[in-house]
């Protein structure tokens, strides 16, 4: 089946991990053909797959050792959540008729470089990624093109949040937890109250600061943005923060940042904005 999938659809293959990614609707087609089932029966048997967008990663290794090794050595693990759209690149590769692997591979390389750099030079890398994404969108169609557009929305959202950041101001160790302090799994949630925890770090002069958290859906579209009350941080001060907020039902990822209040759209409380 792995070889058949590779021959019948553009295949986002990872030779090192021994895997390849294809769209769920292709897996359903293969299951109905190989298993002598009608498509509806095959779809029922594979009801956990969402043929509107989910991507399946098939492995040639029964114990998936290559996949686990790849995940543990992932060079882009330090990406801001808003810019971690590598899964979206996989989906675009699998769902577009054109061969866009050269573009997506270059974007992945730029993302890895972005994760390894500090503030210096990051903007030029982000401009390169944005330019490549425009090219990717122009060569895609249908759902793949919409996913590429979603990536561009994520880049814009990151830039918008980053633009208000004064030098040497950051939110360290940001985590989204429930009332018991356990990490919130957005993909398994139908919408829930949550708490954003982290530490504001002010490496510059005294300033007024807000903490912002945005939630995004699978396409990278912003669903809800929450800003905290303004707080004042002295030079070199660190302060733990906990912001009560609501994670929307369709959210699959989030991004959090510390913003200088002078450049922020502060809302005056920690309740979600419409």
C-alpha positions as CSV (number, residue, x, y, z in Angstrom):
1,X,0.0,0.0,0.0
2,X,2.9,2.4,0.8
3,X,4.4,1.8,-2.7
4,X,1.0,2.1,-4.3
5,X,0.3,5.5,-2.6
6,X,3.7,6.7,-3.6
7,X,3.0,5.9,-7.3
8,X,-0.5,7.3,-7.4
9,X,-0.2,10.7,-5.7
10,X,2.5,13.4,-5.1
11,X,4.1,11.9,-2.0
12,X,5.8,14.0,0.7
13,X,8.4,11.5,1.4
14,X,11.0,11.5,4.3
15,X,13.6,8.9,3.4
16,X,15.5,9.3,6.6
17,X,12.4,8.5,8.7
18,X,11.0,6.0,6.2
19,X,7.7,7.8,5.9
20,X,5.5,9.5,3.3
21,X,2.4,11.8,3.7
22,X,-0.8,11.6,1.7
23,X,-4.3,13.0,2.0
24,X,-6.9,11.0,3.9
25,X,-9.2,10.8,0.9
26,X,-6.5,8.9,-1.1
27,X,-6.1,6.4,1.8
28,X,-9.9,5.8,1.7
29,X,-9.7,5.2,-2.1
30,X,-6.9,2.7,-1.7
31,X,-8.7,1.0,1.2
32,X,-11.8,0.5,-0.9
33,X,-9.8,-0.8,-3.8
34,X,-7.4,-3.1,-2.0
35,X,-10.0,-4.2,0.5
36,X,-12.7,-4.7,-2.1
37,X,-15.0,-2.4,-0.2
38,X,-17.3,0.3,-1.6
39,X,-16.1,3.8,-0.8
40,X,-18.8,4.5,1.8
41,X,-17.9,1.3,3.7
42,X,-14.2,2.2,3.5
43,X,-15.0,5.6,4.9
44,X,-16.9,4.2,7.8
45,X,-14.0,1.8,8.6
46,X,-11.7,4.8,8.5
47,X,-14.0,7.2,10.2
48,X,-11.2,8.7,12.2
49,X,-9.8,10.4,9.0
50,X,-11.0,13.8,7.9
51,X,-10.9,13.8,4.1
52,X,-11.4,17.6,4.2
53,X,-7.8,18.2,5.2
54,X,-6.1,15.6,7.5
55,X,-2.9,14.2,6.2
56,X,-1.8,10.6,6.9
57,X,1.8,9.7,7.4
58,X,2.5,6.1,6.3
59,X,5.6,4.4,7.6
60,X,7.5,1.5,6.2
61,X,8.8,0.6,9.6
62,X,6.4,-1.4,11.8
63,X,7.8,0.2,15.0
64,X,8.0,3.7,13.5
65,X,11.5,4.0,14.9
66,X,12.6,6.4,12.1
67,X,9.7,8.7,12.7
68,X,10.4,8.8,16.5
69,X,14.0,9.6,15.8
70,X,13.1,12.4,13.4
71,X,10.8,14.0,16.0
72,X,13.4,13.9,18.7
73,X,16.0,15.5,16.4
74,X,13.7,18.2,14.9
75,X,15.8,21.2,14.3
76,X,12.9,23.7,14.3
77,X,11.4,22.7,17.7
78,X,12.0,26.2,19.0
79,X,9.8,28.0,16.5
80,X,7.1,30.4,17.9
81,X,3.8,28.5,17.8
82,X,2.4,31.0,15.3
83,X,5.2,30.2,12.8
84,X,5.1,26.4,13.2
85,X,3.2,25.7,10.0
86,X,5.3,22.7,8.9
87,X,2.2,20.4,9.0
88,X,0.5,22.8,6.7
89,X,3.4,22.5,4.2
90,X,3.0,18.7,4.3
91,X,-0.7,19.1,3.5
92,X,0.0,21.4,0.6
93,X,2.5,19.0,-0.9
94,X,0.0,16.1,-0.7
95,X,-3.0,18.0,-1.9
96,X,-1.7,20.0,-4.9
97,X,-1.3,18.6,-8.4
98,X,1.9,20.6,-9.0
99,X,5.3,19.6,-7.7
100,X,6.0,22.2,-5.0
101,X,8.5,20.2,-3.0
102,X,11.4,22.5,-4.0
103,X,9.6,25.5,-2.5
104,X,8.3,23.7,0.6
105,X,11.8,22.3,1.3
106,X,13.3,25.8,1.1
107,X,10.6,27.1,3.5
108,X,11.4,24.3,6.0
109,X,15.1,25.2,5.8
110,X,14.4,28.8,6.4
111,X,12.2,27.9,9.4
112,X,14.9,25.8,10.9
113,X,17.4,28.7,10.4
114,X,14.8,31.1,12.0
115,X,14.5,28.9,15.0
116,X,18.3,28.8,15.5
117,X,18.8,32.5,15.3
118,X,18.3,35.2,17.9
119,X,16.6,38.5,17.0
120,X,19.3,39.6,14.6
121,X,18.5,38.6,11.0
122,X,15.2,37.0,11.8
123,X,13.2,39.6,9.8
124,X,15.1,39.0,6.6
125,X,14.4,35.3,7.0
126,X,10.8,36.0,7.6
127,X,10.7,38.1,4.4
128,X,12.2,35.2,2.5
129,X,9.6,32.8,3.9
130,X,6.8,35.2,3.0
131,X,8.0,35.5,-0.5
132,X,8.3,31.8,-0.9
133,X,4.8,31.3,0.4
134,X,3.4,33.8,-2.2
135,X,5.1,31.6,-4.8
136,X,3.7,28.5,-3.2
137,X,0.1,29.9,-3.2
138,X,0.4,30.9,-6.9
139,X,1.3,27.3,-7.8
140,X,-1.4,25.6,-5.8
141,X,-5.1,25.4,-6.1
142,X,-8.2,24.6,-4.1
143,X,-7.6,23.6,-0.5
144,X,-3.8,23.7,-1.0
145,X,-4.0,27.3,-2.1
146,X,-6.2,28.2,0.9
147,X,-3.7,26.5,3.2
148,X,-0.9,28.6,1.7
149,X,-3.0,31.7,2.2
150,X,-3.4,30.6,5.9
151,X,0.3,30.4,6.3
152,X,0.6,34.0,5.0
153,X,-2.0,35.0,7.6
154,X,0.1,33.4,10.3
155,X,3.2,35.3,9.2
156,X,1.2,38.6,9.2
157,X,-0.1,37.8,12.7
158,X,3.4,37.1,14.0
159,X,4.7,40.3,12.5
160,X,1.8,42.3,14.0
161,X,2.5,40.9,17.5
162,X,6.2,41.3,17.1
163,X,6.0,44.9,15.9
164,X,4.8,46.1,19.3
165,X,7.6,44.3,21.1
166,X,10.2,46.8,22.4
167,X,13.8,45.6,22.4
168,X,14.6,43.0,25.2
169,X,11.0,42.4,26.2
170,X,9.8,38.8,26.1
171,X,7.3,36.3,27.5
172,X,9.3,33.3,28.7
173,X,8.0,29.7,29.2
174,X,4.5,30.4,27.9
175,X,2.1,27.5,28.7
176,X,-1.6,27.0,28.2
177,X,-3.0,25.0,31.2
178,X,-6.3,24.0,32.7
179,X,-7.5,24.6,36.2
180,X,-5.5,21.7,37.5
181,X,-2.3,23.0,35.9
182,X,-2.2,20.3,33.1
183,X,-1.3,21.3,29.6
184,X,-4.3,22.0,27.4
185,X,-4.5,19.9,24.2
186,X,-6.3,22.2,21.8
187,X,-6.9,19.5,19.2
188,X,-8.8,17.4,21.7
189,X,-10.9,20.3,23.1
190,X,-14.3,21.5,22.0
191,X,-13.7,24.9,23.6
192,X,-12.7,25.4,27.2
193,X,-11.6,27.9,29.8
194,X,-7.8,27.9,30.2
195,X,-5.0,29.8,31.8
196,X,-2.0,31.3,30.0
197,X,1.1,31.1,32.3
198,X,4.5,32.5,31.7
199,X,7.2,35.0,32.9
200,X,7.5,38.5,31.6
201,X,11.1,39.5,31.2
202,X,12.1,43.1,30.8
203,X,15.7,43.6,29.8
204,X,15.3,47.3,29.0
205,X,14.1,50.4,30.8
206,X,10.9,50.8,32.9
207,X,7.8,50.2,30.7
208,X,4.1,49.4,30.6
209,X,3.5,45.9,29.3
210,X,0.5,43.7,28.2
211,X,0.5,40.0,27.4
212,X,-1.3,38.9,24.3
213,X,-2.6,35.4,23.3
214,X,-4.1,34.6,19.9
215,X,-5.8,31.3,18.8
216,X,-5.7,30.0,15.2
217,X,-7.6,27.3,13.3
218,X,-6.1,24.7,10.9
219,X,-5.9,27.3,8.1
220,X,-4.0,29.7,10.2
221,X,-6.9,32.1,10.5
222,X,-7.1,34.0,13.9
223,X,-10.2,33.0,15.9
224,X,-9.8,35.0,19.1
225,X,-7.2,37.4,20.6
226,X,-7.0,38.2,24.3
227,X,-4.9,40.9,26.0
228,X,-4.2,41.2,29.7
229,X,-4.4,44.3,31.8
230,X,-1.4,46.6,31.6
231,X,1.3,46.1,34.2
232,X,4.4,48.1,34.9
233,X,7.8,46.5,34.8
234,X,10.9,48.0,36.2
235,X,14.4,47.8,34.5
236,X,15.5,44.1,34.5
237,X,12.3,43.0,36.3
238,X,10.8,39.5,35.8
239,X,7.2,38.8,36.7
240,X,5.1,35.6,36.5
241,X,1.7,36.1,34.9
242,X,-1.5,34.0,34.7
243,X,-4.2,35.1,32.3
244,X,-7.7,33.5,32.3
245,X,-9.1,33.1,28.8
246,X,-11.3,31.0,26.6
247,X,-9.8,28.7,24.0
248,X,-12.3,28.5,21.0
249,X,-13.6,25.1,19.9
250,X,-11.9,25.2,16.4
251,X,-8.5,26.3,17.7
252,X,-5.6,24.0,16.9
253,X,-2.7,26.3,17.9
254,X,-2.0,29.5,19.8
255,X,0.7,32.2,19.9
256,X,1.6,34.4,22.9
257,X,3.8,37.5,23.2
258,X,4.7,40.3,25.5
259,X,3.9,43.8,24.0
260,X,4.9,47.3,25.0
261,X,1.6,48.9,25.9
262,X,2.5,52.0,23.9
263,X,2.2,50.0,20.7
264,X,-0.5,47.6,21.8
265,X,-4.3,47.5,21.4
266,X,-4.8,47.0,25.1
267,X,-8.4,46.1,26.0
268,X,-8.1,46.8,29.7
269,X,-9.0,43.3,31.0
270,X,-8.3,39.7,30.4
271,X,-11.6,38.7,28.8
272,X,-11.6,37.4,25.2
273,X,-12.3,40.1,22.6
274,X,-15.1,39.3,20.0
